[in-house]
Every structure is written in structure tokens, then in C-alpha cells.
């Protein structure tokens, strides 16, 4: 990543805008899993597809939250 402070701020802003709705989707996926386990809702897809979608969502969330954390721990003079 270039040392340009404006670039770093733009990356942090984009990561924040992308991460926030995906975190909401992650919370919804938890509720979905609870409702599916209790048999309160039916499945939209097969179980394999639902599991693959949830795993993909949480993998992306892990990477994004890690990137936001990494960007937030940089020294102020590097921004």
C-alpha cells in the first residue's frame, strides 16, 4: 500500500462501508441458523448450499474485520 495518508483513509472508509452491512448479514445468518435448527423455518436451498454460503460469509467477515483491525492499529504518523 502506498504511504499516501489520503489513500490509507480512503481504504479505511471503504472497508468500514463494506464491513458494516456484512456484519449485519452475519448476525442475520446466526438467527437463521437458530431458526433452522429449531425447525421454525424451512430451507431456501439444500443444506449443503446453505452451509457453503454461511461459511463463505463468515470467511469474508473474518478477513474484512482483520483488515479493519490492522488498519486501525497503524501509528497515527503513518496515516
C-alpha positions, 0 to 999 in steps of 0.5 A: 500500500502506498504511504499516501495518508489520503489513500490509507483513509480512503481504504479505511472508509471503504472497508468500514462501508463494506464491513458494516452491512456484512456484519449485519448479514452475519448476525442475520445468518446466526438467527437463521441458523437458530431458526433452522435448527429449531425447525421454525423455518424451512430451507431456501436451498439444500443444506449443503448450499446453505452451509457453503454460503454461511461459511463463505460469509463468515470467511469474508467477515473474518478477513474484512474485520482483520483488515479493519483491525490492522488498519486501525492499529497503524501509528497515527504518523503513518496515516 
